[in-house]
Amino acid sequence: MPEVGLMLYPDCQMGMVSGITDLFHVAGRFAAEHDRAPIRVSHWRLQDGGGFVRCFDSHPGEPAHNAPTILIAPGSLHKLLEAEEVAPYARWLLDRHAQGTTLASTCGGAFALAATGLLAGRPATTHWFFADEFRARFPDVRLESDRMVIDDGDIITAGGLMAWTDLGLRVVERLLGPTVMMETARFFLIDPGGREQKNYASFAPRLTHGDEAILKAQHWLQAKEGRMAGVAELAAEAGLEERTFQRRFKAATGMTPIEYSQHLRVGKARELLEFTRRTVDQIAWAVGYEDAAAFRKLFHRITGLSPNDYRQRFSTETLASVA
């Protein structure tokens, strides 16, 4: 019987813990219809004196062992595990990995996985909201925060708070096969694939970098909704020579001025798609693009969806009809 363990810690997302436990239970019922063993689910908690023990076992009558097939670090609704408190969790994850356990995480749980050192040089994802802090703490990890799930063999990371559903289906497919995974997805009304975090993420510019000249340019761009005649105009607004400005802008924001402007304009376009009935061509013109085809291409690159697909999924009229 394959076992999936969930590592509990103070303020971890208990909704995720309960939800994915239920998902694995349902998957086990479908597995039985195909003469497959169900998934054993266990919850593990750090003891006051050190060491981890089971505090929940879906199959308490089965022989116990200390190496789950897959071990998941959940995220948190309140705060990330700080560097000084993550150490015992990272040591335990590292030890389990050495015993052959596949490690996984959702949302901020990726910070615990990264603290093991196992993600160095490897791709991983976390909630897009935490991307900057993750990069600051773990610059050697190849963070791909646009992606919902990254399955890198012995380590699986999933993105935002509700990405546990995507992770759960990936685990079910691994342990019980694609047929059981699809039956489980249909039962929970979950799309079994194709979502990306960039479909949902809003642009959150870096504003705490401490470079006053660049911050002045950012505020100017925000007021202009991303429209500028060229980089020279923006450099002049910051009071810097153009080459110096471009270098400092990229260092402060992580983007070139053009990329930054594009994200601001696409952000405005998303708002117009959500709250107005304007055509895509009209919206392209409103945010400063005379070539609607070029706008559509840029919008898809940044959000992962075409403008029409984005409106279908996120417009207030669509959401109201669903409600």
N, C-alpha and C positions, 0 to 999 in steps of 0.2 A: 504494500500500500504506500504510494508516494505521500510525503508529508510536506506541507507548506507551513512554515513558522512565521509569526508576526512579532517583531520586536517592539515591545511597549516601552515608553519613556514618559516622564511628566509632560503633560500638555500635548501629547501626540493626538492625532485626529481620530477619535474613537468612532466617528461615523464611518470612516474608511475601514477601520478594523472590523466593525460589525457588518458593514456592507459586503466586503470581500469574503468574509467568513460565510455569509449567506450565499454568495455567488458560488463558492466552491461546494457548498452543501447541495445546491440545486444541480450543479454539474455532476456531482456524485450520483444523484438520482438518475440522470440521463446515462451516465456511464454504466450503471447496473443493467439498464435495458440492452446494452451492447456487450454484456458479460465482461465489463472492465471493473477493476477495483476502484472505489471512490478515492477522493483526496482526503487525507487526514489533515486537520487544521489544528495548530497549536499556537497559543499565545505565550510569550516569554517575558519575564520581568526581572530586572536587576534586584537582587537581595541587598538588604542593608549591609550585610557583612561581605558582600562581593559574590560574584557568580550569578548565573542566570538559571531560573527554574520555570517550569511550565506552570501557568496560572489558569490555563484553559486547555482542554483536549477534547476534540470532537469524537474521539474513539478511545475513551479511557480504559476500555477492556483489552486493548491491543498491547503487545509488548512495547515498552518505552525504550527509546534510544535518544541520543543527544545530537544527532546530525540530521536536521530536516533536509529534504531534497532541495528546497528553495527557501530562503529566508528573506523576508521583506521588512524594510525600514519605512514606516509610514511618515507622512508629513505632519504638520501641525497648523492649527487655526490661529495660534497665539504668537509663538516665537520659535525661532530656529534654535537648535542645540548650539550653545556657545562653545568656543574652542576648549574652555577649561572643563566643561561637563561632558563632552562627547567622548573623552578618552576611554572609559570602560566599555562603552558600546562599540567603539571602533576596534578595540582589542578583541572583543568577542566575535565580531563580524569577521575579522581577519583570521581568527582561529578556526571558525566554522568553514571559511573559504578554503583554508589549508586542508581541511578534512573532506573536501569535495563538494561542499554545499554551494549552489548557485546563489548569488546575492542579488537582491532587487530593491528598488525604492520607488516611492511616489513623492512628488512635490519636494518639500524641504528635506525629506529623508535622504536625498542625494548628498547632503552635507555630511551625514554620518558615514556614507559609503566613501566619499572623497577623503575623509579623515583617516581612512585605513591606508591611503597611499596607492590603493589598487587601481584607481582611475587615472593615474598619471600617464599622459600621452594617449589616452583612450577617449572615444566619444561618449558623451553622457548628456542627459537633459534634466531639467528641473523646472519648477514653475517660472514662467517668463518674468514674473514680478521680482524674483530673487536673482535674476541672471547677473546683474552687475555685482552684487555682493558675492555671489559664487565665484565669479571670475577674479575678484579681488582676493578672496581667500585661497583659491585653488587655480592659479594661473597656468599650471601645467596640464590641466584637464581640457580636452577639446569640447567645450560646451557648445551644444547645438540646441538652443532653447526654443527654436521654431518647431522642433519635432515633439510628437506626443509620446512615443515609445521608442527607445533604442535598445535593441536586443543584440548585445555584443558577446553572446555565448555564455560565459560564466558570470556575467553581470548584465542585469536588465534595469534600465532607469525609465521612469515615466514622469510626465510633466506636471500639470496643475492638480488642484485639489480633487477633481473628479476623474482624473486620469487613472485612478485605481480600477475603473471599469475596463479600460483598455488593457492595463497590466493584467487584470484578472483573466480576461479572455486569452491573452498571450500565454499565460501560465497553463490554462486549461488546454489550449491547443498543444502545448509541449507535452503535458503529462497524460492527456486523455485522447488527443487526436482532433482533427479538424471537424469531424462530424459532431462530436459532443460539444465542441466550442460553438458551432453554429446553432445547435439546439439551445444552448445556454443563452447565447446572444438574443435569439428570438424570444425566449421566455422573459428576459429582462428588458426587451425592446431597446437593445443597444446596437448601434452601428458597429459591426465587427472590424472595421478598418477604414482608413482613408482620411481620418481627422488629423489636423495639425494644429499646434498651439498658435501659430501665426494667424489662423482663422479668427482667433478671439482676442489676441493681444493688442492693447492700445499702445501708442507711442509714448514712452515715458522718457523724455530727454534728461540727460545728466545736467544738473544745475548746481551741484555742490563741489565742483572741481577747484574753485578758488581763483580762477583766472578771470578778473573783472572785465577785461577787454572782450573776451570771448562771451562772457555772460551778457554783456551789453548787446553784442551782435545777436545772441540767441533771443533776447527779449524783442529786439527790432524785427527779427524774422517772424517771431510768434505773432506780433501785431500785424505783420503783412501777410499772415497765413501762408508763409513759405515762399511768397513771390519775391524774386529779386532779379535785377537786370543782369547780374553776373557776380562772380566772386569779388571782382575789384570794388563793386559798390558796397558789398558787405565788409570788406577789409577796411574801406574808408570809414564806414560807420564805427568800426572798432578802433580806428586810429592806428592801424598797423600797416606795414608794408605787406604786399599781397602774399609773397612766399612765406614770410614769417607768420602771417595770419593763418594760412592753410595748415602749416605745421602745428601751430598751437591749437587750432580748432579741432584737428583730428586727435591730438593728444588729450584734449579736454572732453570731447563728446564721444569719441570712438567712431566717428563718421566724418566723411568729407562734407564740406558745405553743401554740395549738390545733393548728396544722399540725405542729409538732414532736411533740406528743403523739400525733397520728394516725400519723405515721411510725414512732414507737416501737411503737405497738400493732399496726400492720400488719407490722412486723418480727417481732414475737412470733407473729403469726398465720402468717406464712410458715414459721417454724420448726415450728409445730404441724402445718401441712399437709405438710411434708416428712417429719416423723419420727413422726407418730401417725396413727391411723385414726379420730380423732374426726370427727363430721359437721361441715359448715360452720356449722350453727346452734350446735353446741356450742362450736366455736372462737370464733365471734362473741361468745358469752356469756363465754368464758374471758378474752378480751382487753378486756372491758368494754362490749360493745355489746348492748343488749337487742333492738334492731331488726336482725334478720339481713339484711333487704333493704338497709338503709342501710349496713351493714358491707360487703356485696357491692359496692355502688356505689363506696364509698370504696376498697376493695381494688383494684378495676379501675382507678380513676383513678390510683392511685399506682404500680401494677405493670404496667398495660397488659393484664392477664389476669384472667379471673374466678377465684375461689378453686378451682373444680373444674379449670379448665384449668391453673392453676398446679400443683396436685397431680399432674395427669396428666404434666406435663413434668418436675417436679423432685422428686417424692417418692422416698425411698430405695428403696421397693419397685419403683417404675417403673425407676429406674436399675439396680437389681439384675437385673431381668428382661431389660433390654437387654444388660447385660454377660454 
